[in-house]
């Protein structure tokens, strides 16, 4: 398979009409525009996609859009980990939407080179900032001090980066009444999610697999339409998971929780507590969060029974580090940090 990469080149429009897309219009670094003909155009340009605007130019309007924004601000920083990161767990502190104060959360993700990628999140009124001296003190304001305690052992490796682009947003290309042949939207071009749930890459990969499987069946007149519907299926699952949590924050704009949303949150909360002592509940939750099973699987009889019985072990009052991890952490010297 031959692949040609065009650097310093920008797609500025679609070729074709409301019935079929025949390629794209390109603009080079010199400002000169050219046409590139294609049997199939895949828009994987991400969150900044201009596809809705280009479709409107072809006379295709009425594209349904959903948006739900909790207003969360993210601050991230890299650290040199004080321990080998191979096999080290992800450590997270989730926000509680029922608390009166602005929601706050954070997480440590082990990455290559024995480093930690650390992210802190805060809703309006409790946002983290770019100030490096405020990063670790902010971590200590979370619901549990575990992140701040771990960062005392680690070495910062750069500045703090901040993003406000955390809204959940999706376009329903699969619902367009008149959909052109030869055009498919994929990944963040279709939907973006609050990054705390780590669903974006998984949804894009599942969409790409769905497109691959359809292409393997050979060309059909409705290939693009079938592909868009197949791509929407993993989006539906991830959207239900992300918005089902974000809708309960008081700062959220776009939609307010209904009675069914509140009941579902209470059920999932109980199931989450049950999962700490139930293999069945833990497996059911993990399969859904990993997009291996639909949310409806959480109401199967066996899972419902596990939630009804409830946790089989006492509620945890501290992080579940293994004995080896705890011994390693206890033996590390604390790094002195300034507090403001």
C-alpha positions, 0 to 999 in steps of 0.5 A: 500500500502506497502512502503519500504525506503532504507536509505544509498543506491544508485542506480548505474544502470539499469537492463534489455536491450534496450527493457525493464527495469526490475529493478535497481542495488543498492549499499549500504553504505558498497559498496556491490551491489545488484539487485532490480527487478521491474515492473516499474522504475521511475527516480525522482532523480532530476537535478543530474539524471544519466539516460542518461548515464545509457540508453547509457549503454543499447545501447540507444543513441540519447537522445535529450537535450535542454539547455538555460542558462541566467547565473543568480546567486541566493543568498537567506537568511531567515529573521524574518518578521516584520509582520504576514506572514499569508495573506501577499503578495509575493513581487517581482521585475523582471529583464528587459532584455532590459536594458543595464546593467546586469539583476537583480531581487529579491523577498520576499516569506512569509513562515511559522513561520512568516519568509520571504525567500528572494532571490536576482538574478543577471546576469554575471557582476552583481551577488550577493555574499555570503557576508551578509553585501552586501545582502541588499545593493544589493537589493537596486540596483534593478529596485525598492527599495521596497525589500530593504525598506522592509528588513530594518524592518526585522531581518536576521536569518542566512547566505546567500546561493548562487547557480549557478544552474539556467539553463533551461535544458530538456531531450526529453525522449518522442522522443527516437526512441527506448524506453524501457518498464518499465521506466519513468522519472519524475520531474527534471530528465526530465526538470529543469527551472530557479527557478525564475519562480517557475515552477519546483514543479508544473511540477513535480506534474502535471507529477505525476498526469498524471502517476497516471491516466495512472496507474489507467487504468491498465497495458498496453504494452505501459504504460511507453511510454504513461506516458512519453508523458503525462509527457512532456505536462506540461514540454512543457508549463513551458519550453515555459514560462521560456525560452521565458523570459530568451532568451532575456537576453544578457548573455544567452547561448544556443539560441538567440531570433528570430523575433517571440521571440521578437514579442511574448515578446512585446505582453506578455509585453503589455498583462501584462500591460493590466492585471493591469486594465483588469480582462480578461487579468489578468485571462488569464495570471494567468491561463498560469503562473499557468500551468492551461492553455496552452500558446496558450490561450493567443491569444484567440479572447477575450484576443487579444481584451483586449491587443489591447485596452490596460490598462484601468487604469493609469500605477502604479508608486508604489507597490500595497499594500493594505491600511492595509498593507501600514499602518502596514509598515508605523508604523514599526521602521527601523532597522539600517543597515550598508552600504558598 
